[in-house]
C-alpha cells in the first residue's frame, strides 16, 4: 500500500452527490489536511433523489451539484467535476469508461477511491445499481483504459491527454474490508459535509447518531480503542 507521503493527487469517482460523504469524507479530510489534492468526479447529478415533493424535479440537479460543492469544501476539496449522467439509469458503457478515463488522464492520480462493483448483501443500500455501475466503470477505466494510449484514441489525438497508470485503488462499501482509517478527529467535518446535502439528509432526525453508529462499528472491526471511529476500505494495488 502506498504511504500517504508518496501520494500528491487522489481522484474520487462516485455515482451520486453525497455518496463520497457517507462513505469516505472523514478519510478525505485527513488527506487534505496532509496537503494531498483531492478531486471529486460525480457521475450523475442525483436528479432522482430528494424528498420534498414541492421542489420541481427540474431544479434537483442544480441543487445537488451545489450541495456537493459545499460538502466538498467542508473537508478541504475544491475540485469537483460532474459528468451529468442520468440518476438511476447508469450502465457500464463505453462512453462512461471514456469519460472517467478522461478525468484520470487530466488529474493523473496516484490513488483513486471508488465504489464497489460487487454487491454487499449486508449493506444493500450501498449496492445501489448506479453505485455498482460507477465502480465497475471506474475500475475498467483504471485498467485497462486510462493507461492504454490506444484506448479511446480521441483522448490523445483530439485532447492531448497522455495515458496514465493508477497504482492504487481504495474501494468503499466492499464486502471484504482490508484497511481502516481512524476518523475520530475528522468526524465533525464528516457530519458538516453530510448536512450540506440538505435535500438528502434534512429529514433524518438523528443523522449524527446514525453515522456515529456506523463509524463506531467500523472502529470495533478495526480493533481500535473503544470510542474511536473509523471508515473501512478494500485496497487494490495495480502494477504499473
Backbone bond lengths (Angstrom), bond angles and torsions (degrees), N, CA, C in turn:
res aa  C-N    CA-C-N  psi(-1)  N-CA   C-N-CA  omega(-1)  CA-C   N-CA-C  phi
1 X - - - 1.460 - - 1.525 109.28 -
2 X 1.321 116.80 139.35 1.450 120.88 179.80 1.525 110.90 -67.18
3 X 1.316 116.02 141.71 1.455 120.65 170.31 1.528 108.32 -76.71
4 X 1.331 116.64 142.76 1.464 119.50 179.59 1.525 111.81 -56.81
5 X 1.326 116.34 -28.04 1.467 119.57 179.97 1.524 111.66 -65.50
6 X 1.343 116.82 -20.21 1.460 121.08 179.97 1.522 112.48 -97.19
7 X 1.327 116.61 5.78 1.458 121.60 -178.13 1.522 109.24 -113.68
8 X 1.312 117.17 122.68 1.468 120.80 177.04 1.526 112.28 -110.79
9 X 1.359 116.65 -22.35 1.464 120.64 -177.16 1.528 110.24 -137.44
10 X 1.319 115.73 132.55 1.463 122.65 176.40 1.524 108.13 -124.55
11 X 1.333 116.47 137.32 1.461 122.32 173.92 1.519 109.04 -115.13
12 X 1.320 115.94 126.46 1.460 123.17 177.49 1.525 108.03 -105.75
13 X 1.334 117.51 129.20 1.463 121.93 175.98 1.524 108.44 -120.74
14 X 1.333 117.27 121.06 1.463 121.18 176.40 1.518 109.91 -136.07
15 X 1.325 115.28 163.19 1.457 120.82 -177.62 1.515 112.86 -74.23
16 X 1.344 117.01 -43.92 1.464 121.65 -170.63 1.528 111.82 -127.71
17 X 1.330 117.07 154.73 1.459 119.21 163.58 1.529 108.57 -57.57
18 X 1.283 116.82 137.98 1.475 130.12 179.70 1.525 113.95 91.69
19 X 1.356 119.36 -18.09 1.466 119.98 -179.51 1.520 111.47 -58.12
20 X 1.321 116.44 -46.22 1.462 119.43 -177.78 1.521 111.40 -65.84
21 X 1.330 117.15 -31.27 1.469 119.39 -176.80 1.515 112.02 -75.19
22 X 1.336 117.22 -35.48 1.452 119.53 172.76 1.526 111.06 -67.29
23 X 1.331 116.82 -39.43 1.454 119.42 -170.41 1.507 117.47 -92.35
24 X 1.347 118.41 -29.31 1.465 117.40 -166.96 1.517 115.72 -152.40
25 X 1.329 119.76 8.74 1.466 118.81 -172.36 1.527 113.17 -68.36
26 X 1.325 118.05 -25.60 1.467 118.92 174.67 1.514 111.42 -65.65
27 X 1.319 115.97 -43.23 1.467 121.50 176.65 1.520 110.97 -62.84
28 X 1.321 116.32 -42.91 1.461 120.62 -178.73 1.526 110.96 -64.56
29 X 1.332 117.62 -37.17 1.470 120.18 176.29 1.518 110.69 -58.20
30 X 1.325 116.68 -39.75 1.467 119.86 177.73 1.508 112.15 -66.25
31 X 1.326 116.64 -38.76 1.468 119.39 178.82 1.527 111.06 -64.92
32 X 1.309 117.39 -47.39 1.467 118.71 -178.23 1.524 111.01 -65.63
33 X 1.334 117.21 -33.39 1.465 119.91 176.14 1.526 111.66 -60.66
34 X 1.335 116.70 -29.79 1.464 121.12 179.94 1.523 112.04 -89.89
35 X 1.321 116.61 7.57 1.456 120.16 174.75 1.509 115.10 89.25
36 X 1.336 118.00 8.66 1.461 121.27 177.35 1.527 109.11 -77.28
37 X 1.335 117.21 132.60 1.456 121.66 177.14 1.528 109.31 -82.91
38 X 1.315 116.19 123.72 1.466 121.38 -177.83 1.523 109.21 -115.68
39 X 1.323 115.44 131.44 1.464 122.57 176.11 1.518 108.85 -115.54
40 X 1.334 116.37 135.02 1.459 121.37 173.67 1.528 109.26 -99.84
41 X 1.321 116.57 133.15 1.458 123.16 170.19 1.525 107.20 -117.98
42 X 1.329 116.85 108.21 1.463 122.37 -176.29 1.526 107.65 -103.21
43 X 1.308 117.00 119.09 1.460 120.86 -168.67 1.530 112.21 -73.37
44 X 1.339 118.05 -43.06 1.465 120.75 178.33 1.530 109.42 -114.62
45 X 1.325 115.30 168.93 1.464 120.50 176.74 1.521 112.30 -93.21
46 X 1.328 118.01 7.24 1.454 120.32 -179.75 1.516 112.99 64.12
47 X 1.342 116.56 33.20 1.459 119.94 -171.97 1.520 113.55 -72.83
48 X 1.347 118.17 -9.60 1.460 120.46 175.04 1.524 111.87 -95.69
49 X 1.330 117.67 4.52 1.454 121.68 -177.87 1.514 112.88 -95.70
50 X 1.328 115.13 -176.73 1.458 120.83 179.78 1.518 111.51 101.20
51 X 1.331 115.90 156.45 1.456 120.95 -175.26 1.525 113.31 -126.37
52 X 1.312 118.25 -3.91 1.460 121.48 -176.80 1.529 109.78 -96.59
53 X 1.352 118.15 110.54 1.468 119.71 -177.54 1.524 113.30 -69.62
54 X 1.333 117.27 -12.73 1.462 120.34 -179.03 1.522 112.87 -84.59
55 X 1.326 117.12 -10.81 1.467 120.48 178.49 1.531 108.58 -86.14
56 X 1.325 118.58 122.09 1.473 120.48 178.74 1.529 110.50 -57.74
57 X 1.322 116.66 136.16 1.459 120.23 -177.91 1.526 111.70 -60.28
58 X 1.322 116.40 -28.04 1.458 119.22 -179.69 1.522 112.67 -65.87
59 X 1.336 116.83 -19.79 1.461 120.74 -178.81 1.527 113.06 -89.46
60 X 1.330 116.94 -14.32 1.464 120.33 -173.51 1.528 113.06 -61.28
61 X 1.341 120.55 -45.49 1.465 118.25 -179.37 1.528 113.33 -56.43
62 X 1.330 117.61 -44.52 1.462 120.21 179.56 1.515 112.03 -65.37
63 X 1.332 116.43 -39.49 1.464 120.63 178.31 1.523 110.27 -61.88
64 X 1.304 116.16 -46.71 1.463 119.42 -174.73 1.524 112.24 -72.13
65 X 1.324 117.16 -33.37 1.470 118.23 173.62 1.520 110.61 -63.02
66 X 1.326 117.45 -45.21 1.462 121.02 -179.75 1.520 110.71 -63.21
67 X 1.326 116.80 -39.66 1.469 119.95 178.54 1.525 110.94 -63.63
68 X 1.336 117.10 -41.40 1.459 119.02 -179.71 1.522 112.27 -66.45
69 X 1.315 116.72 -37.60 1.464 119.93 177.47 1.527 110.39 -63.96
70 X 1.335 117.11 -41.99 1.470 120.62 178.15 1.520 110.75 -66.53
71 X 1.329 117.31 -40.93 1.468 120.53 178.88 1.517 111.13 -64.39
72 X 1.321 116.89 -40.93 1.460 120.44 178.17 1.524 110.99 -60.37
73 X 1.330 116.36 -41.95 1.469 120.35 -179.79 1.522 111.38 -61.24
74 X 1.330 117.23 -31.37 1.468 120.69 -179.03 1.522 112.27 -64.61
75 X 1.336 117.22 -23.59 1.467 120.17 178.98 1.527 111.52 -116.32
76 X 1.330 117.26 18.84 1.456 121.01 170.82 1.509 116.17 87.10
77 X 1.338 117.45 18.74 1.469 121.12 -179.72 1.520 109.13 -106.42
78 X 1.322 116.13 127.62 1.469 120.37 -178.66 1.526 113.22 -115.90
79 X 1.328 117.93 -12.89 1.464 121.98 -178.85 1.526 108.83 -102.53
80 X 1.332 116.73 101.14 1.466 122.34 -178.68 1.525 108.03 -123.25
81 X 1.328 116.20 123.01 1.459 121.49 -176.77 1.526 109.56 -120.24
82 X 1.318 116.69 140.42 1.458 122.62 -178.12 1.521 109.27 -119.54
83 X 1.327 116.24 133.72 1.463 120.46 179.83 1.519 112.24 -92.04
84 X 1.327 118.71 -18.92 1.455 121.07 171.71 1.515 116.54 79.73
85 X 1.326 118.32 18.85 1.459 120.11 175.73 1.534 110.54 -72.57
86 X 1.335 116.94 160.45 1.447 121.89 -177.77 1.525 111.19 -78.03
87 X 1.317 115.53 130.07 1.456 123.08 175.95 1.530 109.49 -63.45
88 X 1.334 116.20 132.93 1.450 121.40 177.66 1.508 114.78 86.41
89 X 1.318 118.03 -2.90 1.470 121.66 -176.76 1.524 112.35 -123.98
90 X 1.322 117.56 15.88 1.459 120.84 -171.16 1.529 110.90 -74.61
91 X 1.317 115.72 134.29 1.457 123.00 174.19 1.527 108.71 -134.19
92 X 1.320 115.31 161.82 1.468 120.28 179.14 1.528 107.66 -82.50
93 X 1.302 115.29 83.30 1.459 121.27 -177.00 1.531 110.80 -98.63
94 X 1.315 114.56 161.88 1.464 119.73 174.91 1.523 110.15 -60.49
95 X 1.333 116.69 -38.89 1.462 119.78 179.73 1.515 112.79 -63.87
96 X 1.331 117.23 -40.60 1.463 119.95 178.83 1.521 110.60 -67.22
97 X 1.317 117.27 -42.01 1.467 120.07 176.63 1.529 110.43 -58.61
98 X 1.328 116.68 -43.39 1.477 120.72 179.01 1.526 110.65 -63.12
99 X 1.339 117.34 -43.55 1.459 120.06 -176.16 1.524 111.68 -67.44
100 X 1.327 117.36 -37.13 1.468 119.61 175.82 1.523 109.96 -71.13
101 X 1.332 116.97 -39.39 1.477 119.89 176.75 1.517 110.85 -59.35
102 X 1.324 116.87 -38.36 1.461 120.35 177.54 1.526 110.63 -57.71
103 X 1.329 116.72 -47.97 1.465 119.83 -178.09 1.525 110.58 -66.46
104 X 1.328 117.53 -38.35 1.467 120.04 176.10 1.528 110.21 -58.50
105 X 1.327 116.96 -46.55 1.467 119.69 -178.76 1.531 111.84 -68.72
106 X 1.317 117.22 -29.46 1.465 120.07 176.53 1.530 111.64 -72.03
107 X 1.326 116.75 -45.74 1.472 121.85 -174.29 1.519 111.62 -82.45
108 X 1.337 118.43 -36.15 1.465 124.65 -179.44 1.534 111.11 56.89
109 X 1.332 116.16 59.13 1.471 119.46 -176.08 1.524 112.50 -80.15
110 X 1.323 115.31 149.90 1.469 119.91 169.01 1.536 111.08 -84.82
111 X 1.323 116.32 -19.87 1.470 121.08 -178.18 1.529 108.21 -139.95
112 X 1.341 115.30 140.22 1.459 119.97 171.04 1.519 109.78 -120.79
113 X 1.309 115.02 153.97 1.453 121.95 175.30 1.522 106.81 -126.31
114 X 1.343 116.47 123.68 1.464 121.41 -174.01 1.527 109.88 -135.17
115 X 1.326 115.44 172.68 1.458 121.31 174.95 1.519 110.13 -90.27
116 X 1.324 115.52 154.05 1.458 118.56 -176.25 1.528 111.19 -71.75
117 X 1.339 116.83 133.87 1.459 119.89 172.17 1.525 112.44 -81.94
118 X 1.330 117.06 -3.10 1.461 121.65 -179.02 1.528 109.70 -100.98
119 X 1.319 116.52 137.34 1.462 119.97 179.15 1.518 110.37 -68.14
120 X 1.330 115.42 133.04 1.458 122.07 176.45 1.522 107.11 -104.04
121 X 1.323 116.53 103.98 1.464 120.74 -174.61 1.522 112.61 -68.28
122 X 1.314 117.72 -18.88 1.470 120.75 178.12 1.524 111.71 -88.50
123 X 1.334 117.46 -11.27 1.465 121.91 179.70 1.521 108.68 -138.21
124 X 1.323 116.39 69.00 1.455 120.49 -175.43 1.533 112.77 -58.18
125 X 1.354 121.03 -40.29 1.466 118.34 178.13 1.531 113.26 -58.77
126 X 1.336 116.53 -28.89 1.466 119.40 177.08 1.523 111.42 -72.87
127 X 1.346 116.26 -15.83 1.460 121.05 -177.13 1.530 111.68 -100.91
128 X 1.312 116.28 33.42 1.467 121.51 172.69 1.532 108.09 -53.09
129 X 1.337 118.56 138.15 1.470 119.52 -179.38 1.530 113.68 -53.56
130 X 1.340 117.11 -36.99 1.469 119.17 177.71 1.523 110.83 -64.09
131 X 1.341 117.18 -37.86 1.463 119.90 179.83 1.525 110.08 -61.65
132 X 1.343 114.87 -48.01 1.461 118.44 -177.21 1.528 111.28 -66.64
133 X 1.331 117.07 -36.98 1.470 119.85 177.92 1.526 110.97 -65.72
134 X 1.332 116.43 -43.32 1.468 119.77 178.55 1.521 110.72 -63.46
135 X 1.341 116.35 -40.45 1.457 119.71 179.01 1.516 112.49 -64.90
136 X 1.331 117.03 -44.05 1.465 120.43 179.93 1.521 111.10 -66.79
137 X 1.330 116.78 -43.56 1.466 119.46 179.00 1.523 111.12 -62.86
138 X 1.342 116.48 -39.33 1.467 120.02 178.64 1.519 111.10 -64.33
139 X 1.343 117.28 -41.58 1.461 119.49 179.44 1.534 111.04 -67.15
140 X 1.336 117.13 -37.31 1.456 118.71 176.81 1.523 111.55 -69.10
141 X 1.323 116.87 -30.82 1.463 120.03 174.91 1.528 110.93 -69.08
142 X 1.342 116.46 -38.55 1.465 120.13 176.41 1.528 110.26 -64.23
143 X 1.333 115.31 -49.18 1.472 120.89 179.30 1.520 108.94 -141.56
144 X 1.324 117.34 114.37 1.472 126.16 16.57 1.525 115.34 -107.80
145 X 1.333 119.69 -2.41 1.457 120.86 -161.31 1.527 115.40 -64.20
146 X 1.340 117.31 -58.30 1.465 119.94 -169.72 1.522 112.31 -64.92
147 X 1.326 116.44 -28.85 1.469 119.57 -177.80 1.528 113.25 -85.93
148 X 1.321 116.80 -11.18 1.462 121.00 -175.94 1.529 109.92 -97.74
149 X 1.330 118.76 111.47 1.469 120.12 -176.54 1.525 113.19 -65.07
150 X 1.349 116.78 -14.25 1.455 120.25 -178.60 1.529 112.36 -98.14
151 X 1.343 117.07 -3.87 1.464 120.88 175.14 1.526 108.82 -86.89
152 X 1.316 117.16 142.64 1.468 121.66 -178.60 1.534 109.43 46.55
153 X 1.334 117.95 62.26 1.473 120.90 -171.36 1.517 114.63 -57.57
154 X 1.336 117.87 -24.15 1.466 118.94 179.69 1.522 111.91 -63.82
155 X 1.331 117.69 -26.45 1.468 119.89 -179.77 1.526 110.92 -63.29
156 X 1.329 116.02 -38.56 1.461 120.03 177.88 1.526 111.29 -86.26
157 X 1.318 116.86 -47.08 1.466 120.43 -172.90 1.527 112.46 -69.09
158 X 1.349 117.17 -40.42 1.463 120.86 -174.62 1.525 113.51 -100.82
159 X 1.342 116.68 -26.75 1.464 119.96 -175.02 1.522 113.47 -114.39
160 X 1.324 117.35 -7.06 1.462 120.76 177.47 1.514 114.44 68.78
161 X 1.336 117.39 26.88 1.458 121.14 -177.15 1.526 109.57 -96.32
162 X 1.322 115.45 108.58 1.454 120.83 -179.86 1.521 111.08 -70.84
163 X 1.322 115.20 156.50 1.460 121.50 177.09 1.525 110.55 -59.43
164 X 1.341 115.64 149.67 1.465 121.30 179.00 1.519 109.64 -142.74
165 X 1.332 116.95 131.61 1.462 122.75 178.83 1.519 110.22 -101.04
166 X 1.312 116.43 123.63 1.466 122.66 177.84 1.528 107.96 -92.84
167 X 1.337 118.71 120.22 1.461 119.52 -175.22 1.523 115.68 -84.52
168 X 1.353 117.38 -14.95 1.467 117.97 -173.96 1.524 110.34 -149.13
169 X 1.339 116.27 137.54 1.458 122.60 177.21 1.519 109.40 -128.92
170 X 1.342 115.79 131.44 1.458 122.46 173.38 1.522 107.24 -103.03
171 X 1.332 116.93 131.62 1.458 122.48 -175.30 1.524 109.81 -113.07
172 X 1.337 116.19 124.68 1.466 122.43 178.21 1.521 110.69 -83.82
173 X 1.333 116.97 148.98 1.472 124.42 171.30 1.520 113.30 58.79
174 X 1.321 116.93 23.36 1.465 120.76 177.92 1.533 109.69 -68.81
175 X 1.339 118.37 147.19 1.465 119.28 178.32 1.522 114.27 -60.62
176 X 1.340 116.72 -26.43 1.465 120.92 179.19 1.525 108.80 -119.71
177 X 1.329 116.93 110.53 1.459 121.28 -179.84 1.519 109.51 -94.10
178 X 1.324 115.79 134.02 1.465 120.48 -175.72 1.525 113.23 -118.54
179 X 1.331 117.86 -7.65 1.464 120.34 -177.07 1.521 109.20 -151.90
180 X 1.327 115.89 139.30 1.465 121.59 -178.07 1.526 110.23 -125.51
181 X 1.327 114.91 144.04 1.460 122.06 176.71 1.520 108.70 -115.87
182 X 1.322 116.56 130.26 1.464 122.23 176.05 1.531 108.09 -74.55
183 X 1.332 116.29 117.20 1.468 120.64 -177.96 1.531 111.68 -113.96
184 X 1.314 117.10 17.74 1.467 119.97 -175.28 1.519 111.82 -54.97
185 X 1.318 116.71 -48.90 1.471 119.71 -177.63 1.527 111.78 -70.21
186 X 1.329 117.34 -28.74 1.460 120.96 -178.54 1.524 112.78 -89.02
187 X 1.333 117.38 -3.62 1.461 120.28 -173.02 1.536 113.09 -57.11
188 X 1.337 120.44 -42.60 1.473 118.59 178.10 1.528 112.94 -58.58
189 X 1.326 117.41 -34.33 1.465 119.86 178.43 1.524 111.19 -72.83
190 X 1.314 117.25 -33.58 1.462 120.29 174.30 1.529 109.82 -61.71
191 X 1.311 117.30 -44.38 1.459 121.05 179.39 1.531 110.17 -65.27
192 X 1.326 117.19 -39.90 1.470 120.05 177.71 1.524 110.47 -61.68
193 X 1.335 116.62 -40.96 1.462 119.97 178.21 1.525 110.73 -62.85
194 X 1.318 117.11 -43.01 1.466 120.35 -179.76 1.524 111.51 -67.85
195 X 1.311 117.70 -37.30 1.468 120.12 178.16 1.528 111.27 -67.02
196 X 1.327 117.37 -24.21 1.463 119.84 176.61 1.521 111.51 -64.75
197 X 1.327 116.35 -23.89 1.466 120.91 176.62 1.531 108.60 -86.19
198 X 1.315 115.21 63.74 1.463 120.67 -172.52 1.520 112.51 -59.69
199 X 1.317 117.60 -36.89 1.466 120.02 -178.54 1.521 112.33 -66.06
200 X 1.335 116.21 -18.84 1.463 120.79 -177.50 1.522 113.43 -106.41
201 X 1.316 117.82 -25.65 1.472 119.77 -170.94 1.529 114.44 -119.33
202 X 1.331 118.72 -10.64 1.465 120.07 -175.45 1.517 112.43 -61.70
203 X 1.332 117.01 -27.33 1.467 120.50 -178.18 1.521 112.48 -79.46
204 X 1.326 118.32 -10.50 1.464 121.41 -176.48 1.529 109.39 -81.69
205 X 1.321 116.37 118.27 1.469 120.92 -173.91 1.520 112.19 -68.12
206 X 1.324 118.17 -34.27 1.466 120.53 -178.44 1.530 109.41 -134.67
207 X 1.328 114.88 63.73 1.457 120.13 -179.89 1.523 110.86 -56.15
208 X 1.336 116.88 -49.27 1.463 119.87 -176.37 1.523 111.25 -61.20
209 X 1.331 117.21 -43.15 1.460 119.81 -179.79 1.520 111.86 -64.48
210 X 1.322 116.21 -40.12 1.460 121.27 179.12 1.521 110.90 -61.95
211 X 1.329 116.74 -48.99 1.467 120.78 -178.57 1.522 110.63 -68.93
212 X 1.322 117.41 -37.14 1.465 120.50 178.02 1.528 110.25 -61.58
213 X 1.331 116.46 -38.32 1.460 119.25 178.06 1.519 111.94 -62.26
214 X 1.339 116.70 -44.56 1.467 120.90 175.27 1.523 111.07 -55.97
215 X 1.338 114.36 -51.17 1.462 120.11 -173.56 1.533 111.31 -67.98
216 X 1.322 117.06 -33.47 1.464 120.31 177.95 1.529 110.58 -68.26
217 X 1.327 116.64 -40.05 1.467 118.97 176.73 1.525 111.01 -62.80
218 X 1.324 116.15 -41.22 1.464 119.45 177.20 1.522 110.96 -63.37
219 X 1.339 116.17 -39.70 1.457 119.32 177.42 1.517 111.82 -61.37
220 X 1.340 116.42 -38.65 1.454 120.18 176.96 1.518 111.96 -64.81
221 X 1.340 117.04 -43.76 1.455 120.61 178.36 1.528 111.48 -62.87
222 X 1.337 115.77 -32.26 1.465 120.55 179.46 1.520 112.55 -74.78
223 X 1.337 116.51 -15.68 1.457 120.11 -176.22 1.512 113.50 80.93
224 X 1.331 116.71 18.78 1.457 119.92 178.87 1.527 110.38 -72.98
225 X 1.313 115.69 162.68 1.467 121.57 176.58 1.532 109.46 -56.53
226 X 1.321 116.35 144.04 1.459 121.06 -178.37 1.531 110.41 -54.90
227 X 1.329 115.01 134.33 1.459 120.66 -178.74 1.506 114.20 96.65
228 X 1.338 117.30 -12.80 1.461 119.86 177.77 1.533 109.53 -80.87
229 X 1.317 116.20 149.98 1.456 122.85 -175.74 1.527 109.79 -114.41
230 X 1.326 116.50 148.30 1.468 118.92 -173.29 1.520 111.78 -146.31
231 X 1.323 114.45 160.88 1.462 124.62 165.95 1.517 107.40 -122.09
232 X 1.339 116.87 141.50 1.458 120.94 -176.07 1.512 112.69 -116.17
233 X 1.331 115.94 151.08 1.463 122.37 -175.94 1.529 110.69 -143.77
234 X 1.322 115.26 157.26 1.453 123.45 166.85 1.526 106.72 -103.85
235 X 1.316 117.03 125.86 1.469 120.04 -173.19 1.520 110.88 -108.93
236 X 1.320 114.89 131.23 1.454 122.75 -178.49 1.533 108.96 -116.39
237 X 1.320 116.21 125.38 1.468 120.81 174.25 1.526 108.03 -102.18
238 X 1.337 115.80 136.53 1.454 121.19 -173.87 1.529 108.64 -125.24
239 X 1.329 118.60 121.21 1.465 119.42 179.02 1.526 111.08 -58.61
240 X 1.326 115.60 137.76 1.461 120.72 178.34 1.528 110.82 -107.57
